[in-house]
Amino acid sequence: MTENTPDIAADLLPQSFDTALRVYEYLREEGWQISRSQFYEHIREKKLRQRKGVFTIGAVERYAKRWLKSADTGQKVNEKAERMADEKAALELQRERIRVAREQYDFDVRQGRYVSREDHELAIVGRAVAFMAHLNHSVQAKAADWIDLVGGDQGRLPDLVAAIVEELELRMGDFAADAEIDVILEGNE
């Protein structure tokens, strides 16, 4: 920076530049590699244009990214290549997350934290078969008591229904409790 040019604070960047010299100095301060003669040649070639007598900061930044080399690397900044690299990195990150999730799932399966759908459905069928067997047994075991309860009187039907519902609720409670039940399925031959 020269003595004649005011210091530009990073948080107070100008919105525009009133002279080409100020633009040139700004570009050099920002780390762009360009000679003064090359810069003025670019202005003549309309690579950087003035709008209403000023150079806007946006136009200067676009110009630098498109036409200039970084003083640090000596290479041009290519926005498209950067954008593609960012997209590629995002895809690789997503792919890695999916791989980790898949490995975690496989690990959990090996640890027995998941039950296969077939095993689950077989367990449900087994519980249903056991439940039906309990209900059938209860009806057969309690039928004589229920008949005695109402004494064969049709007028006492509500008492009979209440006794049957009570027994069903008792068996439903047994079915709802966690229990291991061995079910032997025999085919009819």
Order of alpha helices (4+ residues) and beta strands (2+ residues): beta-alpha-beta-alpha-beta-alpha-beta-alpha-alpha-alpha
